[in-house]
Amino acid sequence: MSLIKEHDLGTPAQPGEATITVEVDGHPVTVPEGTSVMRAAALSGIDIPKLCATDSLEAFGSCRLCLVEIDGRKGTPASCTTPVAPGMKVRTQTPRLEKLRQGVMELYISDHPLDCLTCSANGDCELQDMSGVVGLRQVRYGYEGENHLDLLTDESNPYFNFEASKCIACSRCVRACGEIQGTFALTIEGRGFESKVSAGGVDFMNSECVSCGACVQACPTATLQEKSVVDLGMPTRSVVTTCAYCGVGCSFKAELRGDELVRMVPYKDGGANEGHSCVKGRFAFGYATHPDRKLEPMIRESIQDEWQVVDWETAITYTARKLREVQEKYGQGSIGGITSSRTTNEEVYVVQKMIRAAFGNNNVDTCARVCHSPTGYGLKQTFGTSAGTQDFKSVAAADVIVVIGANPTDAHPVFASRMKKRLREGAKLIVVDPRRIDLVRSPHVEAQHHLKLQPGTNVAVVNAFAHVVVTEGLVADDFVAERCEGYEDWAEFIARPENSPEATESITGVPAAELRAAARLYATGGNAAIYYGLGVTEHSQGSTMVIGMANLAMATGNIGRDGVGVNPLRGQNNVQGSCDMGSFPHELSGYRHVADDAVRETFEAVWGRPVLPEPGLRIPNMFDAAIDGSFKALFVQGEDIAQSDPNTKHVFAALESLDLLVVQDLFINETAKMAHVFLPGTSFLEKDGTFTNAERRINRVRPVMAPKTGKHEWQVACEIAEAMGYPMKYGNPSEIMDEIAALTPTFAGVSFDKLDKLGSVQWPCNDNAPEGTPIMHVDGFVRGKGHFVPTTFVPTDERSTRKYPLILTTGRILSQYNVGAQTRRTANVAWHPEDLLEIHPHDAEVRGINDGDMVSLASRVGETTLRAMVSDRMPVGVVYTTFHHPITGANVVTTENSDWATNCPEYKVTAVQVGLKTQAVPTQEAHEERPITVLTD
């Protein structure tokens, strides 16, 4: 495929119908009111020369290259800042304009290095292009006198350079940082000839820059350029695919030179990101070719043995034989598998099919168990479907935004940029979080309310919110009467005095007056939207809290239109998809219970094998059964359970008890160190299939290169099933999607052909919604009537004590992803080389801890060591850390407490003690990278 060049129309599109007709160089064109002359011309096929204008940014009018003549008007207005008017006649090419444009370009070139042939942007430089477009043939001005040619290059950022001598001060980078990203890290310093782009007076690495790449994308010259382009040269072809990091699901153009990936460029037509990106998706793709990656299958009889490299046939035959032997010895239910939230829908589907049809049981679970399983349960109970209600664009219509237990600027930065834009436009913000996340106060954004609740008291807070709504007469009575059921019982429960803000204040730590004001704002401030993350779900009452938020949204009528809803921010790229595909032990694809005879018959007719009506084992049950000796073999697809699951000692004990552990992944991670079979996986650059993001958007994942392992992951699962005696053949991933569509009502209209045509669709996609469903529950709930469910607050069993007086909560950081297996193998470690423990100054002082000290972090189940960061972001009595580095092993200290309905672990509430430490604990010393020995024939 050739390099994809997206047509830049100069200025953003305007909303509304096309009603204004103008004539550009004799060509009529009809556009919406407010459209710029530049965009109208581009839509008619005439591109007006430009440098400071681009259709991702508001018009600026500084370069003076886009001048036009308009009949009846004096002068030569800038086409980018001039809106169309009915009957307007525009001329874009006249001798006068030609002379003016050449003069402008001459001035630019006179202060620009003339190194085009050796410049890294040669062939991809708008200054170079516009010089040709305007017909510049000579520059009359020499280089004598003052110029900017001796300015130094800032190479501090790991991923891009800022070559100041080539800057034309067009402000596109500055505007992109503000308008698109919302960080406002860049500015223009000085005036006139002294004007220059500055990263706040320091280099890029030490500035507020978050390395999202928006400035690099916006730059029309080589001033801001990827180091990969400087090193490898300009790419020559591109493939549109989907990012494999968080649940935003950004679309990218993977741009290559030959078979070497040069850069990832955010795709303007991407439904989730619309041309924006973050540091991970934009730059942190190097892990795919990291030397740590394993590309050949390996086996060993014992985890004490050295790895033996084998061919695929040997590995698959060995795996299938061992699985059969375990079942013959211990029974059909003695084996199972875990699907991945990082692989494609098609790969997840065949793994759960392998388990149900070839293994013959329902012992399948997914890593979504440890993050968003309460979302599925809670939203299904209330709304009837296990997914969020809105598309991401919907936030642009929100008047009040509630962020609960989420940190979008770090975990979902591209969506956070959308949200910040709406907040700058005037929407009000309520943050419910123990920690002062960046959204509470950052450039041009400040929360109206920050409810600093005590960890574990979410349900008490949401009940108090609802109490205010019900008792102060703020209920949307018509909506509730027409579209909901169970309201009377719920209202009686929620109006009880024990749910009032005053009664819950002593539990939650949130002042009653503050909570009442926030609740009134949510109920009366217009369109109100809730966005939540793992700070909601990873609790013993995670499912209850999701139900509580759904109750609140129904009571106020904030469901079924733009700008409202209850929206989970999914952590991994395909968490939604892995759940959709039937990865839970009690549900087949589309969230249909295995006990439903009609559902099972549908699958049995296609699969040719019986499906058991009883749910299988969840991950925690698998661990317990492994330790008690009844569960003996586990297939793990792309998930490092030894690092990501709670109570690491218990997880290792379970893995050590297995007769067979099969791991399919990119690297020898903490789980693979315990494995008997290692099956190399494919990176997203090699995958062919689909991901489903947090807004239910099904995006194509197209292979940028052939699998470095020689096999796709779906092929491996199919061949294991075949070797176990169950025929499971597909010619390509599109055939797998066809089967998914045939068996899953919400995917009934999905096909690769449709996705290639439309770009993406949001499920449900079926006969009723052939192009997908951006907003759910518009005319009615999926279950018919929205169902109110009382949400009794039950305090967690995990309490602070004299021995463990602090509460630990955990989260993510911008530069790292999940357990860090990918991002730690990129230059992103420059921003986050280790996990840190944030501790309030008061708690630090009484323990004699200073910023940067090594401290011990101990709970009733384990202990680890890490460096302290003294910070008032956390309230007194609460500490915080991330979980990206295995040497820290944050889950050594987290307990096995879990959500009552789904067994989602309670990562967010762990009673701990912190003290000064001078050496690593034994588990960390053992981790000090035991060498991995691999034998080859």
C-alpha positions, 0 to 999 in steps of 0.5 A: 500500500502506498503512503496515505495522504489525508486531505487537509481542508485548512480549517475545521468543519462547521456544524449544521446543514450546507445552506450557503452557496459561494463561487470559487474560481467559477466553481459553485460550492454549498457549505454550512454557515460559518465555513471558511473560504479556505475550506469551501475552496478545498471542498470544491477541489481548489487548495489555497496555499497555506502554512499556519492553517490546518483543519485540526486547528481553529483559523489563526491568520498569521502566515498571510499566504492564503490571501484571496480576492473577493468581489465587492471587498477591498484588499486581500483577506485571509481565506482561513479567517474569512467566513463564507457569505451567500453569493460570495465570489472568490478568486484564488489565483490572480497576478496580484495574489501570485506576487503577494504570496511569492513575497511572503514565501521569499521572506520565510525562505530568507531566514530558513536553512537551505538544506532541503535535499538533506533535510529529514522532512524532504518530501514531507515539508509544507514550506517546501511544497508551498514554495513550489505552489506559489512559484518562488524561483529566487530569494533576493535577500541574503543571509547577511544581518540578523537571522535565526540559523544558528539556533540550537536543536533541542534533542532532550525528548526521547522521541522527537527533536525541536530544530529551532533554526527551521521554525517559522513561528506559525504557532501551529505547535502552540495551538495544537498543544492548547486546542487539541491536547489541552496541556498548554506546555508551549508558547510563543516567547518574544515579539516581532523578529524575536518571536520563538516557540518555547516549552516554558523556558526549559527544554522539552523533556523538563517542560509540561509537555506530555509527548502526545505528538500533537505538536509534531503532527501540526508542524509544517516543517522539520522543526519538530520531527520524529527521531525515527524519521531522522534515523530511518528516512521518510516512510513510503507506505502506510497501513491503517490500524488500531492502537493496542494500549488503552481502551480509547482505541485510537486509529493510526497510520502505521508508516513504513519504509520497506518493511521497517516501521518508521512512525505511527501517525494518528488517523484523522478519520479515526472515530475514537481519536480523530487525529489525536494520540498520546505518548504510548500510541504515538511513540511507544511501539518499539517493544514489538521489535525488542530483543527480549521478545521470544519468537519461537516456541519453547517447552520444558518438563519442569520449571527447574529445567532449562527451556528447549526451543522447538518447532511449532508442530512439536509445541502444539502436539506436546501441549495437546498431549499434556492437556489430554493426560491431565484430563484423563488423570484428574477429570474433564474439569481439571483444565481451563484457560484465561483469555486476553484483553490485549488480543483481537476479538477473533483471537479471544473468540477461538480461545474460549471456543477451544476451551468450551469445545475442545477442553469440554468445559466452561473453565474460561475467564479473562483478565477483565475479571480484575478490572471491569467485571462489575461494569458488566454485572451492574449495567446489565442489572439496571440497563440490560447490557454490559457496556457504556452508554455513549460514544466519546464524542458525546462529551462535547454536549455535556454540561456537567461531567462527573469523574469517579475513580478514574484518572483520564489524563494518565490512563485515557489521555486522548479522551481526556483531551476531549473532556478538557476541551469541553470543560474549557468551553464551560462545562462543570466538573465534579471529581470523586477521588481520594487523590487530587488528580490533574483534572482537579486543577490544571491549565484552564480547567478546575473542578467545581467540586473535588469530593475526597472520599475515604477509599472503600466508601464509594457506595455511601457517596453515590447513595448520598448523591441520590438521597439529595436528588430524591429528597429535594425533588430533583427527580426527572419524574416523567422519565422515571414514570415512562421508562423505569421500574422499581423506583418506588422501592428504591426511592423509599430506601434511598430517602432513609436518613442513614443515606443522607450526606450528613449521616454519611459524612463520618463514613466518607470524609466528604463534607455534607454541604459539599456533597449536597452542592455537587449532587444539586449541580449534577441533577440541575446543571443540564446534560450530566455525564458520569465517567468512571474507572477502576476506582469504582470497580476494584472494590468489594462493592464494585458491582453495587457502585455501578448499580448506584451510578446507574440508579442516579442517572435514571433518577435524573433522566441522564440516559439516552441522548448526547452529553449524558450516560454512564461510561466506563473508561476501559483500561486495556485495548480490548477489555470490552471485546474480550467480555463481548466474546464470551470469556466469562465462565457463565456467559457465551458471546453477547453476554448470554448465560450458559444455562439458557437452553436456546442459546446453547443449542445455537452454539452447539449447532455451529460448533458440533459439540455440547456446551455445558449448562453449568458455569465453570471456574473463575480465575480465583476459583482456578487458583484455589482449586490448583492449590487443593489439587483438583485443577491441574492445567492452565492455558494463559493467553496474553496476561501476566497473572503473576504480576497483575492479580492480587496476593502474589504469594497465593498466585505463585502457590497456585501456579506451582501446583499446576502440572501444566502451565501454557503461556502465550505472550510476547515476553518471558513475563512473571507468569511465563517464568512458571510455565512449562510451555511458552508459545510466542504471541504476535504484537498488534503490528502483526495482528489481523482482526478487530478490537472493541474499545470502551465506547463499543467501537469495533475497529479493524486491526490490520497487519503491518507486517507478517507474524514474526513467529510464523503463526497468528495466535488464532491459528495456534488455538485452532491447531491445539484444538485440532490436536486434541481431536476437535476440528476448528479450521478457519481460512482467515480472521474474517471467517471467525468474525462471520461466525461471531456475527452469526452467533452474537445478536449485537454483532449480527451486522458486523463484517470485515467488509463493512468495517473497511467501508465505514471505518468502524461501527459501535455495537449493537450492529444488526438489522435494526442498526446496520451502521451501529449504535453510538448512543444506547437506550435512546428510545428505551432500555435494552431490558425494556424498563430501566431497573432501579436496584437498592444499593446498601452500603456494606463497609469493606472487611479491609480496615486500617488497624494499629498494625496497618494504620494506612490505606493503600490505593493504586493506579496508572501513570501516563507513560506506562501501561498495565504491568509495563511489559510493553512500555518498560521496553521503550524509551517511556522509562525516561519518565517513569523508571520505577514505581513510587509510593506517594505519601502525605507529608504528615504521614511521612513526618511521623515515620521519619520519611523524606522524599526519595527514601526507600521504604517498606510497604507491608500488609497482612499478606506481604511486603515490598520495598519502593521509593517514597514521594512525599506529596499532598495529592493524597489525604492523610492516612492514604498512600498510593502507588502504581503497578508497572514494574515487577520488581516493585510487585505492588500486588505482593501486598494486595489482598484477596478481598473481592467484589461480592458479585464478580470476584473483581479484586479489591485493589483500591483498599489495602491496609498497610504500614510504611516505614524506612527500609535499607534493603529489598525484601526477599521476594524482590531479591529473588526477582533480580532477573533470574537468567533465562537459559534457552537451549537450541538444537 
